[in-house]
Amino acid sequence: MFFSASTLADSKKLKVVKASNIDWGYLNPARGDLSPGAANLWGERTKDSATGMLVRFKKGFQSPPHIHNITYRGIVIEGQLHNDDPKAEKMWMPMGSYWTQPAGEEHITAANGETNLIYLEIDSGPYLVKPSSEKFDNGEHPINLHRNNIVWMEHKDLNFIEAKGVKAYFVWGEPSKLSGSMVKIPAEFKGTIHTEASEFKSVIIAGQVNYNSKEQKAVSLEPGSYIQSSGKNFHFIENKSNKEIIIYIRTNGKYRIY
C-alpha cells in the first residue's frame, strides 16, 4: 500500500508537509481496520531505510503482545498512550511524552484518548510486527519518559539557543552528530532556526506554528506537520498563541535558534 504526503514546498533543500494534507493507510495492513493508521513523513518503513511516520490509534485500542524486528522511538502528539510489558500496569503518557521500544522485546501498545497520535521513528527498516514467540534480547532497555518527568534546559545553559524563553532537551544521540532533541517555544515568540546540516527533520508535536522561509510562503502548521531541509536554511517561526509550542528535531549537525 502506498502512503503519501502532499507537500507545500518541495525542493532539494526544503520540504514542508501539513498534517491535514497527509494520506493515511494501515500500520499493519494484514489486520485491516484493527490496525492503527499510519503515514510516512520521510523514508519508507517497508524497506531497509530510516523512517519517520505518524501513527494514530482509536480510543480503547490495545495490541496483542508482540515484538518488532527493530528498535523504535515514539513521541506522543495527542491522546494517552501506554507501551510496556504485557503484565505492567497502565501508565498513560500524554502529549510530549517519549518512549523507546527495543527490538525483540515483548510488549503491548494501548491508547486511551478520544484521539491518539504519535510520531514514530526508526533508524533502519523494514518495520515488522512479529509474534511474541520470536522474542529475543538485543541488550537494550526500554525508556518510558512521562512528560512531567522531562527536565528542560534553559536557553542560558545551551550555547545553540540565543532566544530567551526557549528551552530544549536531548532525546537521543550526541549534539553535533546524528541526534534527536525537543525544543519548547514560548508564547508570542518570533524568531529563526538556522541550520547548515545535511539532514534536518522536524515535526510539530504541540501548538500551532506560523512558518515561512525563502522557499515557502507563510503557512500555519498544526501538530503532526513536518519540515525537512538540507544544507544552509533559515526557518522562520512564530508563535502567535498564548501557549507553548513543542518541536522535535532530528539532525546530523548543529542548529541555532535566535
C-alpha positions, -999 to +999 in steps of 0.1 A: +000+000+000+013+034-009+013+063+016+019+098+005+021+133+020+012+163-001+039+190+002+037+227+002+073+234-005+092+205-020+127+211-034+161+195-030+167+217+001+132+221+016+101+201+022+071+213+042+041+190+049+009+200+066-006+172+088-040+179+072-026+170+038-014+135+047-029+104+031-033+076+056-030+038+054-026+010+078+004+003+101-002-034+098-023-039+065-029-076+073-051-066+102-072-041+083-094-019+104-080-035+136-046-019+127-036+016+137-035+041+109-001+052+096+016+076+072+053+081+063+066+116+067+100+106+054+117+074+045+100+041+037+092+018+066+088-013+044+124-011+032+158-010+047+156+027+054+155+051+083+119+064+086+097+088+104+060+083+105+027+093+121+006+066+138-029+071+151-050+049+174-087+047+181-098+051+217-096+018+236-071+003+212-048-024+227-025-045+207-019-082+214+015-090+229+041-088+201+077-078+192+094-058+165+125-067+145+139-033+150+141-006+178+118+024+175+112+057+193+078+072+200+067+107+209+031+114+219+014+142+199-021+138+211-041+115+235-029+090+261-005+062+252+008+032+271+037+010+259+052-016+282+055-053+292+021-070+288+019-075+326+028-039+335+001-016+350-010+011+326+010+043+327-008+067+304+016+091+287+002+124+274+014+148+247+052+154+248+060+121+265+086+098+249+095+061+248+118+037+231+108+001+223+139-022+219+139-048+191+129-083+202+112-073+235+076-084+241+052-056+248+018-041+242+007-007+230-026+008+242-044+041+236-070+059+259-076+093+245-106+103+223-080+108+196-044+094+198-015+103+176+023+097+178+054+103+158+073+070+154+109+069+142+133+040+132+169+042+122+167+012+099+140-010+084+119-027+075+094-021+104+078-055+111+054-069+137+062-104+148+047-128+174+060-129+210+072-165+204+101-149+184+112-126+212+149-120+218+172-098+240+192-073+219+208-058+250+188-026+250+165-014+277+131+004+272+125+040+282+091+054+292+095+091+299+063+108+311+061+145+301+061+155+338+095+139+343+112+158+315+139+182+326+141+211+302+173+231+299+171+269+298+185+289+269+212+303+291+226+268+296+226+260+259+251+276+235+230+270+204+199+289+217+202+327+219+164+334+222+152+340+257+124+317+269+133+289+245+141+255+262+154+222+250+163+187+260+182+160+241+162+128+235+189+106+220+223+107+203+251+133+207+248+170+199+265+180+165+262+143+155+230+125+144+207+131+173+171+140+183+161+169+205+129+186+217+126+224+216+099+243+236+090+277+221+073+302+244+041+322+237+044+352+214+078+341+201+091+352+167+125+340+156+146+318+134+161+283+134+193+284+114+208+251+102+235+241+077+232+203+084+228+179+055+199+163+075+174+184+093+140+169+100+114+184+124+079+175+135+054+198+153+045+180+185+023+206+201+009+241+192+003+260+160+034+272+142+033+301+118+062+291+094+079+306+064+112+305+046+128+318+014+112+290-005+079+287+014+053+315+019+038+319+054+017+289+064+002+276+097+014+242+107-006+221+131+007+192+153+019+163+131+032+187+104+067+182+091+096+203+079+128+190+062+158+208+049+193+200+036+222+225+037+220+261+047+185+271+056+167+297+077+134+285+092+113+315+104+088+305+131+062+324+150+040+315+179+010+338+179-008+319+207-006+321+244+005+285+247+040+269+242+050+251+211+070+219+211+091+208+181+110+176+177+143+179+157+164+152+142+196+164+127+232+154+120+246+189+126+243+219+148+214+244+147+208+277+163+177+294+175+177+332+178 
